[in-house]
Amino acid sequence: MTDFSSLTDAEWRERLTPQQYHVLREAGTDRPFYPAYEHFKHESAGTYVCTGCGSELFTSTTKFDACCGWPAFYDPAQLESITTKRDVTMGMVRIEVVCSTCQGHLGHLFKGEGFDTPTDERYCINATSLHFVPDESDA
C-alpha cells in the first residue's frame, strides 16, 4: 500500500494530470459546470473515490443536484474518509474538505442552506477530485 504522506511533489505531478494536481495538491477549484461535472450528473449507482489515492469518499445514494455547477453530496461514505479544516481564504470563512488518506483538497462543506436532504449539508466537491466506480450490477 502506498504511503501517500511520503510522496514528493514530483511524484504527485507524475501521478496526476495538471488539473488534478491543481485541485488536489494546490487547493484549486474546477470552473463551475466543468466538463467532468456534466459526466457526474449522468452517472448512476456507484461509488466516488479520490482521484489521488482511490479512497472511497461518497456514494451515489447521497448525491443530489444543488444546481451549483459542482458535484454535491449530503453525506460522506464514511465520516473517517474525509477531514474538514477551517478555510479563511478568499475573504470568507468556509469549511474545507480533504481526503483523510492523501490529504488532497476535495472542495468545501456548506451547512444550513435549506436543501431538502437528511443532513441539510452540501459537500460541494470538485469533479476533478473524484473518480466514479459504477456498481457491478450497473456495469
C-alpha positions as CSV (number, residue, x, y, z in Angstrom):
1,M,0.0,0.0,0.0
2,T,1.3,3.5,-0.9
3,D,2.2,5.8,1.9
4,F,0.7,9.0,0.4
5,S,2.2,11.2,3.1
6,S,5.7,10.4,1.8
7,L,5.1,11.2,-1.8
8,T,7.1,14.1,-3.1
9,D,5.8,17.0,-5.2
10,A,7.4,15.5,-8.3
11,E,5.7,12.1,-7.6
12,W,2.3,13.7,-7.2
13,R,2.9,15.6,-10.5
14,E,3.7,12.3,-12.2
15,R,0.6,10.6,-10.8
16,L,-1.9,13.3,-11.6
17,T,-2.9,15.4,-14.6
18,P,-2.2,19.1,-14.4
19,Q,-5.8,19.8,-13.5
20,Q,-5.9,17.1,-10.9
21,Y,-2.7,18.3,-9.4
22,H,-4.0,21.9,-9.2
23,V,-7.2,20.9,-7.4
24,L,-5.9,18.1,-5.1
25,R,-2.4,19.5,-4.2
26,E,-2.8,23.2,-4.6
27,A,-6.4,23.5,-3.3
28,G,-7.6,24.7,-6.7
29,T,-11.2,24.7,-7.9
30,D,-12.8,23.4,-11.0
31,R,-14.7,26.0,-13.1
32,P,-18.5,25.7,-12.4
33,F,-20.1,23.4,-14.9
34,Y,-16.7,22.0,-15.8
35,P,-17.0,19.1,-18.3
36,A,-16.4,16.5,-15.6
37,Y,-19.4,17.9,-13.8
38,E,-21.6,17.0,-16.8
39,H,-20.4,13.4,-16.6
40,F,-21.2,13.4,-12.9
41,K,-24.8,14.4,-13.5
42,H,-25.4,11.4,-15.6
43,E,-23.6,8.7,-13.5
44,S,-25.9,6.2,-11.9
45,A,-25.4,3.9,-8.9
46,G,-21.8,3.6,-7.7
47,T,-19.1,5.0,-5.5
48,Y,-17.0,8.1,-5.8
49,V,-13.3,7.6,-4.9
50,C,-10.5,10.1,-4.5
51,T,-8.6,10.7,-7.8
52,G,-5.4,11.0,-5.8
53,C,-5.4,7.8,-3.8
54,G,-8.6,5.7,-4.6
55,S,-10.1,6.0,-1.1
56,E,-13.9,5.7,-1.0
57,L,-15.4,9.2,-0.4
58,F,-19.1,9.4,-1.4
59,T,-21.8,7.2,-2.9
60,S,-24.4,7.9,-5.4
61,T,-27.1,7.4,-2.8
62,T,-26.1,10.7,-1.2
63,K,-25.6,12.6,-4.4
64,F,-28.0,15.4,-5.2
65,D,-28.4,18.3,-7.7
66,A,-27.6,21.5,-5.9
67,C,-27.7,23.4,-9.3
68,C,-24.3,25.0,-8.3
69,G,-22.1,23.7,-11.0
70,W,-20.1,21.2,-8.8
71,P,-20.9,17.7,-7.6
72,A,-23.0,17.8,-4.4
73,F,-23.4,15.2,-1.7
74,Y,-25.2,15.4,1.6
75,D,-23.0,12.9,3.5
76,P,-19.7,11.2,3.0
77,A,-19.5,7.4,2.5
78,Q,-17.8,7.1,5.9
79,L,-17.0,10.1,8.2
80,E,-13.4,8.9,8.5
81,S,-12.9,9.1,4.8
82,I,-12.8,12.9,4.9
83,T,-11.3,15.6,7.1
84,T,-12.6,19.1,7.5
85,K,-10.5,22.2,8.1
86,R,-11.3,25.9,8.7
87,D,-10.5,27.8,5.5
88,V,-10.2,31.6,5.6
89,T,-9.0,32.1,2.0
90,M,-10.9,34.3,-0.4
91,G,-12.0,36.7,2.3
92,M,-14.5,34.4,3.9
93,V,-14.7,31.6,6.4
94,R,-15.5,28.2,4.9
95,I,-15.0,24.5,5.8
96,E,-12.5,22.8,3.5
97,V,-13.0,19.1,2.8
98,V,-9.9,17.0,2.3
99,C,-9.3,13.3,1.7
100,S,-8.2,11.7,5.0
101,T,-5.8,9.3,3.2
102,C,-3.8,11.5,0.9
103,Q,-4.8,15.0,2.2
104,G,-5.9,16.0,-1.3
105,H,-8.2,19.0,-1.5
106,L,-11.8,18.0,-2.4
107,G,-13.9,21.1,-2.0
108,H,-16.0,22.7,0.7
109,L,-18.8,21.8,3.1
110,F,-21.7,24.2,3.5
111,K,-24.4,23.9,6.2
112,G,-27.9,25.2,6.7
113,E,-28.6,26.2,3.1
114,G,-32.1,24.7,3.2
115,F,-31.7,21.8,0.8
116,D,-34.3,19.0,1.3
117,T,-31.7,16.4,2.3
118,P,-31.4,14.4,5.6
119,T,-28.4,16.5,6.8
120,D,-29.0,20.0,5.3
121,E,-25.3,19.8,4.4
122,R,-23.8,20.2,1.0
123,Y,-20.4,18.7,0.3
124,C,-19.5,20.8,-2.7
125,I,-16.8,18.7,-4.3
126,N,-14.6,19.3,-7.4
127,A,-15.4,16.8,-10.1
128,T,-11.7,16.6,-10.9
129,S,-11.0,15.2,-7.4
130,L,-13.5,12.3,-7.9
131,H,-13.4,9.1,-9.9
132,F,-16.7,7.2,-10.4
133,V,-16.8,3.5,-9.9
134,P,-20.1,2.1,-11.1
135,D,-21.8,-0.7,-9.1
136,E,-21.1,-4.0,-10.6
137,S,-24.9,-4.5,-11.3
138,D,-24.8,-1.4,-13.5
139,A,-21.6,-2.3,-15.3
